[in-house]
Amino acid sequence: QVQLVESGGGLVQAGGSLRLSCTASGRIWSIDAMGWYRQAPGKQRELVAGITNGNTNYADSVKGRFTISRNNAKNTVYLQMNSLKPEDTAVYYCSAKRVGSALIDYWGQGTQVTVSS
């Protein structure tokens, strides 16, 4: 099993920045891909950014504003969020997939990000 613990959410004004962190523990050697998803009220959970073996991908809505990175020595993945907009308001979830898995195997508990206008 792998446990994911997020931190760094909060309330910020539009145009501001936040950095989310997600630290993994447990069978971390089994993890291949990690990522961040978000879910706004009344909407489906959506992929924000992912990182696999150093390769990154982003949702179109956050390209150029968000950056995902991973520190393997600290078993931590980060999401740097700049130029935040009210529409970025959501609960952000860290995710991880085992090597060879097609589906998300592990989720964090979520951290609230609220962007005021």
PyMOL commands that set and color helices and strands:
alter all, ss='L'
color gray80, all
select helices_A, chain A and resi 28-30+72-74+86-88
alter helices_A, ss='H'
color red, helices_A
select strands_A, chain A and resi 2-7+10-13+18-26+31-39+46-52+55-58+66-71+76-81+90-98+106-107+111-116
alter strands_A, ss='S'
color yellow, strands_A
deselect
rebuild
show_as cartoon
